[in-house]
Amino acid sequence: MAKQTQLHCSFCGRSRDEVKILIAGLEGHICENCVEHAQEIIAQEIMQDVEDKGGKNGFKLTMKKPTEIKSFLDQYVIGQENAKKILSVAVYNHFKRITQKKSAEDEIEIEKSNIVMVGETGTGKTLLAKSIAKLLNVPFAIVDATVFTEAGYVGEDVESMLTRLLQACNYDVAAAERGIVYVDEIDKIARKGDNPSITRDVSGEGVQQGLLKMLEGTEALVPPQGGRKHPEQKMIKINTQNILFICGGAFDGVDKIIARRINTNSIGFNVNKTLEEEQKKNLLQFVNAQDLKSFGLIPELLGRLPVVTHLDPLDAKTLRSILTEPKNSLMKQFNKLFELEGVKLKIDPAALDFITEKALEFKLGARGLRSICENILTDAMFELPGSDAKELHVTLKYAKAKFDKSKMNHLKVVA
């Protein structure tokens, strides 16, 4: 009598006695262990394919050289050459760091290069951060530091900034872990007094201390629905090691700290008065971490923001360029608004010069340009829809007349 052939798994070779289940195929068999292993391989391959295509929400990292990043920023931001160069290098190094393939022998670990930008209101801090995120195609969130308080007090916890980042990429954790967070108004959480022991500074120094581990890199537990409104929600773990934090603030008054440090009021025969006057117009170009420490940021926080850059105040020439040159310039926006109504907008150069002059006078930066344009064009935008007019010609006389009628003309300019 012929001996019965012992059944075995065609993949791992285990016999029928060594496994729980042996599934029969056309010309072979497979055990439950090999099925589980095959399932893991399939899951990994599908996940890798999703990552190669940019994650489940299409956030595929677009690597650009520093010169390419700056060229892109030039299309949206006028001037600020130094800030654009520093940002381009810092962002390039950051993404080069998170995409590097490390070998087992490589013991060098590149640290994060978080950035702090110092500049007056309306000089383009937020616009720079937005433009970089648009170019690199990564999740981007803008958060306001003024809403944060120390844990346990009324306000938002610092972890809620990561909730905004998760919402920006539809809760794709892998994409969020290589995103960019722009923390605006970072100067508003400066230490309120020289002696922190007098009173608990829950919205100032307390917030700075809460930011320390997050900026450096930690596994944070993030409430997906934000804040403390849903205490029963399940937390999401996010590793902040590869998240780039860009902080920005006006730091009103830091110029006086810089002036004291560099001693601009020097006297003597060898002093170049012309150069000194030029330097006084833009003291922010000399800003460093020591000045920000004197302003009220704690040394531990500044140590986690190694790249410090400044934005120059906007002069008349730059403001005039902002009106017409960028891809998303104000004049292009207003032209589009009128075009949608079938009206062609034409503005004389003299009227543009008048708008620039008034913006410079009110010291509101690029935001002041929009306010003035809105005041001049509001009547036209109210009357022209539904009328037969096909063209609006804004002359210097028209611009002056409309601006003189507006409430903005009665603002008191403080030197």
Buried (B, 14 or more C-beta within 10 A) or exposed (E): EEEEEEBBBBBEEBEEEEBEEBEEEEEEBBBEBBEEEEEEEEEEEEEEEBBEEBBBBEBBBEEBEBEBBBBBBBEBBBBBEEBBBBBBBBBBBBBEBBEEEEEEEEEEEEEBBBBBBBBBBBBBBBBBBBBBBEBBBBBBBBBBBBBBBBBEBEBBBBBBBBBBBBBBBBBBBBBBBBBBBBBBBBBBBBBEEEEBEEEEBBBBBBBBBBBBBBBBBEEBEBBBEBBEEEEEEEEBEBEBBBBBBBBBBBBEEBBEBBBEBEEBEEEEEEEEEEEEEEBEEBBBBBBEBBBBBBBBBBEEBBEBBBBBBBBBBBEEEBBBBBBBBBEEBBBBEBBEEBEEBEBEBEBBEEBBBBBBEBBBEBBBBBEBBBBBBBBBBEBBBEEBEEEEBEEBEBBBEBBBEBBEEBEBEEEEEEE
